[in-house]
């Protein structure tokens, strides 16, 4: 219903803070991953009628029982999905940094020196 709001919130925060994140951490990668996921999920939710173009915009907000289900989905789907995006971004940055560190290295006797 509204699981895309969690990565959307993270995307807004990281986009606003991108100038404070060193470029070596590739903040544009993180923002692209977050915003891309949000767009994909928003389209999916719109196509299923869970997001509508009129207030209250989220169909789950019409009924108090649905609101509880919506918050549960945000916690059980949105939060893990957002954490997974951050973990994947971190792994990508680590791999990139390791490869960069090896560029000037020479391999001798089966070991890297640099």
Secondary structure in CASP SS format (residue, H / E / C, confidence):
PFRMAT SS
TARGET T0000
AUTHOR 0000-0000-0000
METHOD secondary structure of the structure
MODEL  1
X C 1.00
X C 1.00
X C 1.00
X H 1.00
X H 1.00
X H 1.00
X H 1.00
X H 1.00
X H 1.00
X H 1.00
X H 1.00
X H 1.00
X H 1.00
X H 1.00
X H 1.00
X H 1.00
X C 1.00
X H 1.00
X H 1.00
X H 1.00
X C 1.00
X C 1.00
X H 1.00
X H 1.00
X H 1.00
X C 1.00
X H 1.00
X H 1.00
X H 1.00
X H 1.00
X H 1.00
X H 1.00
X H 1.00
X H 1.00
X H 1.00
X H 1.00
X H 1.00
X H 1.00
X H 1.00
X H 1.00
X H 1.00
X H 1.00
X H 1.00
X H 1.00
X H 1.00
X H 1.00
X H 1.00
X C 1.00
X C 1.00
X C 1.00
X E 1.00
X C 1.00
X C 1.00
X C 1.00
X C 1.00
X C 1.00
X C 1.00
X E 1.00
X H 1.00
X H 1.00
X H 1.00
X H 1.00
X C 1.00
X H 1.00
X H 1.00
X H 1.00
X H 1.00
X H 1.00
X H 1.00
X H 1.00
X H 1.00
X H 1.00
X H 1.00
X H 1.00
X H 1.00
X H 1.00
X H 1.00
X H 1.00
X H 1.00
X H 1.00
X H 1.00
X H 1.00
X H 1.00
X H 1.00
X H 1.00
X H 1.00
X H 1.00
X H 1.00
X H 1.00
X H 1.00
X H 1.00
X H 1.00
X H 1.00
X H 1.00
X H 1.00
X H 1.00
X H 1.00
X H 1.00
X H 1.00
X H 1.00
X H 1.00
X H 1.00
X C 1.00
X C 1.00
X C 1.00
X E 1.00
X E 1.00
X E 1.00
X C 1.00
X C 1.00
X E 1.00
X E 1.00
X E 1.00
X C 1.00
END
